[in-house]
Amino acid sequence: MPARRGAAVTHPPQQQDSYREARERQKHEDNIKIVSALNRVADELTVTEKQQNRSDRCRAIRECISIVLILGTVVAAGAGDYCFYRQFEEMKSAGADTQRIINANNALAQAAKDQAAAEKASAKAIEIEATSSRAWLFVSYDVPQGPQVVRNSISLNFSIANVGHTPAIITNIETHLFVSTGSMFFTDGPAIITLT
């Protein structure tokens, strides 16, 4: 007889047991597949977590190395800046020292110029003092009127006057006579002078 729609189908008990066993087997296989899938997912999560942990450790090591390198760079830059600053200060100090030396040399050069000018002025003053206080002798003579020759001698009258500020001591007088006749000059040796 044909089964109706919506009516329960009944199977013989052996067949029911085999269906039940097949369903249980199928359920058991499905459960094994689910457990197996869950284990696979768990294993994949474990592997992913291990890789993530390994990756995190590597990243942490890289970050530590980066931080150490950055700190080293900052320290090296700071040391370089400090050295530059010290060199700059030393150059400024050397420049100031050089300027002080230049100023001292200029002062010494000016002092030398002033001393040379003072020595020159002193020498000039000594010369002026010597020339102003020395004896100044002027010789004046009378030109004879007419012939003054008497037996190979000529009479000339001259006088010596001291117009200086100190007395003059005459120790020696020498005279020379130059005679001109036309275009020729005759000289005679020293003449003997009698002071009157």
Secondary structure, 3 states (H helix, E strand, C coil): CCCCCCCCCCCCHHHHHHHHHHHHHHHHHHHHHHHHHHHHHHHHHHHHHHHHHHHHHHHHHHHHHHHHHHHHHHHHHHHHHHHHHHHHHHHHHHHHHHHHHHHHHHHHHHHHHHHHHHHHHHHHHHHHHHHHHCCCEEEEEECCCCCCECCCCECCEEEEEECCCCCCCCCCCCCCEEEEECCEEEEECCCCCCCC
